[in-house]
Amino acid sequence: MNQISSSILHHLRLSGGFLSGEDISVSLGITRSAVWKHIGALRREGYRIDAVSGQGYRLFSLSGRPVHEEVSPWLTTRFIGRDLHYHELLESTNFSARVLAGTGTREGSVVVADAQSGGRGRMMRSWVSPGGVNLYFSLILRPRVPGIRVPQLTLLAAAAVHQALCSCVPEIASRIKWPNDIMVGEKKLCGVLCEMQSEPDMTHFVIIGIGINVNIGEFPDELRNIATSLFLESGRMVSRPELLASVLNHFESLYEAWLLHDDLGFVLPYLHEYSLVYRRQVIIRQTTGDVCGTVSGIARGGELMLDLDDARTVLISSGDCLLCRQSP
């Protein structure tokens, strides 16, 4: 969307009713013919704009896309999401965000795509990314912290997503599954992928990629029993712009608090309260083999605390966490 179309959309939103083409043309310093052309462009992008002779134009409904013009009215952040790069199709928002970060793009910038052709999650798993229904976005951060702290941001992002879901879709009982998933029951709703570029004593930038199944109504056969969406769980369509803004609003608050602390201690009560695996028996699948035990908590550094059968407690920093079927 170009700047003039964006300005026309802004004026129509503010008016709350009909706005004459003459008023728009005078305000923006363009001809009424140019106004009409931009109205046509907005309609082609999915905006429903009524035109009535003698009254002018009225914005009836938005497109529902997570574009800057629809996300920004919901934002309360100081810097997170204020620079939003929207694309109809990307191979991966994380890949595009890494390119932007390498050029010096400011902290808090967000790359969002309506669809992805090569979306992926942890351990190079693919992430189904159809257009028009879900949220796929990546956040660029430049935290001045030791690289060893960066993995904590995955849990911080998961907490922000969970808080946003509680705000926007309170009827859904979602849970955080260490280290990076949001679940409803035992079906995956959201995944978080954290990547960074750093040196031993310096973190250059961090990319946090988030995928949320929002309004998708059907999954491929291989995912039907393990994935879900807000639409399938709530029975209603959820605003993607509002949800994206809510995630960014909650994340900024958590991120600024995290920068003032040395670890995740300040958010551990929340992570424990809404954990899917806390006090449950799990299997941690790692490249070196499986580890079984009962989750006794999350350490201040973000590691999973696992009580083993031999009475030892070990800290798990990575791996797939699978619930044991015999868990209550």
C-alpha positions in Angstrom: 0.0 0.0 0.0 1.5 3.4 -1.0 1.5 6.4 1.2 -1.5 8.2 -0.4 -3.7 5.1 -0.2 -2.6 4.7 3.4 -3.5 8.3 4.2 -6.9 8.0 2.6 -7.6 4.9 4.6 -6.5 6.8 7.8 -8.9 9.6 7.0 -11.8 7.3 6.4 -11.1 5.4 9.7 -11.0 8.7 11.6 -14.2 10.0 10.0 -16.4 7.2 11.3 -18.9 7.9 8.6 -19.0 9.4 5.1 -16.2 11.7 3.9 -16.5 13.6 0.7 -14.0 13.1 -2.1 -13.5 16.9 -2.2 -12.5 16.9 1.5 -10.1 14.1 0.9 -8.6 15.7 -2.2 -8.1 19.1 -0.4 -6.6 17.4 2.7 -4.1 15.4 0.7 -3.5 17.9 -2.1 -4.6 15.5 -4.9 -7.4 15.6 -7.5 -10.8 13.9 -6.9 -9.9 11.6 -9.8 -6.8 10.5 -8.0 -8.9 9.9 -4.9 -11.2 7.6 -6.9 -8.2 5.7 -8.2 -6.8 5.1 -4.8 -10.2 4.1 -3.5 -10.3 1.5 -6.2 -6.8 0.2 -5.2 -8.0 -0.1 -1.6 -11.0 -2.1 -2.6 -8.8 -4.5 -4.6 -6.8 -5.0 -1.4 -9.9 -6.2 0.4 -11.2 -3.0 2.0 -15.0 -2.5 1.6 -15.6 1.2 0.9 -19.1 2.4 0.1 -19.6 5.4 -2.2 -22.8 7.4 -2.1 -23.6 10.3 -4.4 -23.7 13.5 -2.4 -22.2 12.0 0.7 -18.9 10.7 -0.4 -17.0 7.6 0.8 -17.4 5.4 3.9 -15.1 2.7 5.2 -17.4 -0.3 5.9 -14.9 -3.0 6.8 -11.1 -3.6 6.8 -9.2 -6.2 4.9 -8.2 -8.2 8.0 -4.6 -8.4 6.8 -1.8 -7.9 9.4 -0.6 -4.7 7.6 0.8 -1.6 9.4 -2.4 0.4 8.8 -4.5 -2.2 10.6 -2.1 -3.3 13.3 -0.9 0.2 14.5 -4.2 1.3 15.9 -4.0 -1.6 18.4 -0.4 -1.0 19.3 0.6 0.5 22.7 4.3 -0.2 22.4 7.1 2.3 22.5 9.2 0.6 19.8 8.2 -3.0 19.2 6.3 -3.3 15.9 6.4 0.4 15.0 8.4 -0.5 11.9 6.4 -3.3 10.3 7.3 -4.9 7.0 4.3 -6.7 5.4 4.6 -9.1 2.5 2.0 -11.1 0.8 4.4 -14.0 0.3 7.8 -14.8 1.7 9.9 -18.0 1.8 10.4 -17.4 5.6 9.9 -14.3 7.7 12.9 -15.4 9.8 15.1 -15.4 6.7 13.9 -12.0 5.6 14.3 -10.6 9.1 17.9 -11.8 9.2 18.6 -10.0 6.0 17.1 -6.8 7.4 18.9 -7.1 10.7 22.2 -7.5 8.8 21.6 -4.1 7.2 21.2 -2.4 10.5 17.4 -2.2 10.7 16.4 -0.9 14.1 15.4 -3.0 17.1 11.8 -3.8 17.3 11.2 -4.1 13.6 8.8 -6.8 12.6 8.5 -8.8 9.3 5.1 -10.3 8.7 3.9 -12.4 5.8 0.4 -13.3 4.7 1.8 -16.7 3.5 5.1 -18.5 3.5 6.5 -20.9 1.0 9.2 -22.3 3.2 8.1 -21.8 6.8 9.9 -23.9 9.4 10.0 -24.6 13.1 12.6 -26.1 15.4 14.9 -28.8 14.1 14.2 -27.8 10.5 10.6 -29.1 10.6 8.3 -27.5 8.1 5.5 -25.2 9.2 2.3 -25.2 7.0 1.8 -21.6 6.1 -1.3 -20.9 3.9 -2.3 -17.4 3.1 -5.1 -15.3 4.4 -5.8 -17.2 7.7 -2.8 -17.3 10.1 0.0 -15.1 11.6 3.6 -15.6 10.5 6.0 -12.9 11.8 9.5 -12.3 13.0 10.8 -9.8 15.5 14.3 -8.2 15.3 16.0 -7.6 18.6 19.4 -6.3 19.6 19.7 -7.1 23.3 23.0 -6.1 25.0 23.3 -9.3 26.9 25.7 -12.3 26.9 24.8 -14.8 24.3 24.1 -17.5 26.9 21.0 -15.5 27.9 19.5 -15.4 24.4 17.7 -18.8 24.5 15.6 -17.4 27.4 13.8 -15.2 24.8 12.0 -18.2 23.4 10.1 -18.7 26.7 9.6 -14.9 27.0 7.9 -14.9 23.5 5.8 -17.9 24.4 4.6 -16.1 27.6 3.7 -13.0 25.5 1.7 -15.1 23.0 -0.1 -16.8 25.8 -1.0 -13.5 27.4 -2.2 -12.2 24.1 -4.4 -15.2 23.6 -5.9 -14.8 27.1 -6.7 -11.2 26.2 -8.1 -11.8 22.6 -9.5 -15.3 22.9 -10.2 -15.8 26.6 -12.6 -18.7 26.1 -9.6 -20.9 25.0 -7.6 -22.7 27.7 -4.1 -22.7 26.1 -0.9 -23.9 27.8 2.8 -23.3 27.3 4.8 -26.4 26.4 8.5 -26.0 27.0 10.5 -24.8 25.3 8.6 -23.1 22.4 5.0 -24.2 21.8 1.5 -23.1 22.8 -0.9 -25.9 23.0 -4.7 -26.5 23.4 -5.0 -29.9 25.0 -2.3 -31.9 23.2 -2.7 -30.0 19.8 -0.2 -27.4 18.7 -1.5 -23.9 18.2 1.7 -21.8 18.0 5.4 -22.3 17.7 8.4 -20.0 18.4 11.8 -20.2 16.7 14.6 -18.1 18.1 17.8 -17.5 16.1 20.8 -15.2 16.7 24.0 -13.9 15.2 26.6 -13.4 17.9 30.2 -13.6 19.0 31.4 -15.0 22.3 31.1 -11.7 24.1 28.5 -9.9 21.9 25.0 -10.5 20.5 24.6 -8.7 17.2 20.9 -9.5 16.7 18.2 -12.0 17.6 15.3 -13.1 15.4 12.2 -14.4 17.1 9.9 -16.1 14.6 6.3 -16.8 15.7 3.7 -18.8 13.8 0.1 -18.9 15.2 -2.7 -20.9 13.7 -5.5 -18.3 13.7 -8.4 -18.8 11.3 -7.4 -21.9 9.4 -10.3 -24.3 9.3 -8.7 -27.5 8.1 -5.3 -29.1 8.2 -3.6 -31.7 6.0 -4.3 -35.3 7.1 -0.8 -35.7 8.7 -1.5 -32.7 11.0 -5.1 -33.1 11.8 -4.6 -34.9 15.1 -1.7 -32.8 16.3 -2.5 -29.2 15.2 -5.4 -26.8 15.9 -6.3 -23.2 15.4 -8.1 -20.4 17.3 -11.0 -20.8 14.9 -11.4 -24.5 15.4 -11.2 -24.1 19.2 -13.4 -21.0 19.6 -15.8 -21.3 16.7 -15.2 -17.8 15.6 -12.9 -15.8 13.4 -10.2 -13.9 15.2 -8.7 -10.5 14.1 -5.2 -11.1 12.9 -4.2 -7.4 13.2 -5.5 -7.2 16.8 -3.9 -10.4 17.8 -0.5 -9.5 16.3 -0.6 -6.1 18.1 -1.5 -7.8 21.4 1.5 -10.2 21.1 3.8 -7.3 20.4 2.3 -5.2 23.3 2.8 -8.0 25.8 6.2 -8.9 24.5 7.6 -5.4 24.8 6.6 -5.3 28.5 8.2 -8.6 29.2 11.3 -7.8 27.2 12.0 -4.5 28.9 11.6 -6.2 32.3 13.9 -9.1 31.2 16.6 -6.5 30.2 16.5 -5.2 33.8 16.9 -8.6 35.3 19.6 -11.2 35.1 17.4 -14.2 34.2 13.7 -15.3 33.9 13.0 -15.3 37.6 10.5 -12.5 37.4 8.3 -14.4 34.9 8.7 -18.0 36.3 5.5 -17.9 38.4 3.5 -17.2 35.1 5.4 -19.9 33.2 4.7 -22.5 35.9 1.0 -21.5 36.3 0.3 -22.0 32.6 2.8 -24.8 31.8 1.5 -27.9 30.1 4.2 -30.1 31.5 4.8 -28.8 35.1 4.6 -31.8 37.5 3.9 -34.2 34.7 6.0 -37.1 33.4 7.7 -36.4 30.1 10.2 -37.8 27.7 12.9 -35.5 26.5 14.1 -36.6 23.1 17.7 -35.5 22.4 20.2 -36.4 19.7 22.1 -38.3 22.4 19.1 -40.3 23.5 15.9 -40.1 25.5 15.6 -38.8 29.1 12.5 -39.6 31.2 11.4 -38.0 34.4 8.9 -35.7 36.1 9.0 -31.9 35.5 9.6 -30.1 38.7 9.9 -26.6 37.2 11.7 -24.2 35.0 15.1 -22.9 36.1 15.9 -19.2 36.2 18.0 -19.7 33.0 15.1 -21.3 31.2 16.2 -24.9 31.5 13.6 -27.6 32.3 14.1 -29.1 35.7 13.6 -32.9 35.4 13.4 -35.2 38.4 14.7 -38.6 37.5 13.8 -42.0 39.0 17.1 -42.2 40.8 16.2 -39.0 42.8 18.6 -36.8 40.8 17.4 -33.5 39.3 18.9 -32.6 36.0 18.6 -29.4 33.9 17.6 -29.9 30.3 18.5 -27.0 28.0 17.3 -28.4 24.7 15.3 -31.3 23.2 11.8 -32.3 22.2 9.4 -32.6 25.3 6.9 -35.4 24.9 4.1 -36.1 27.4 4.0 -39.6 28.8 0.5 -41.1 28.2 0.2 -42.3 31.8 0.4 -38.7 33.1 -2.7 -37.5 34.9 
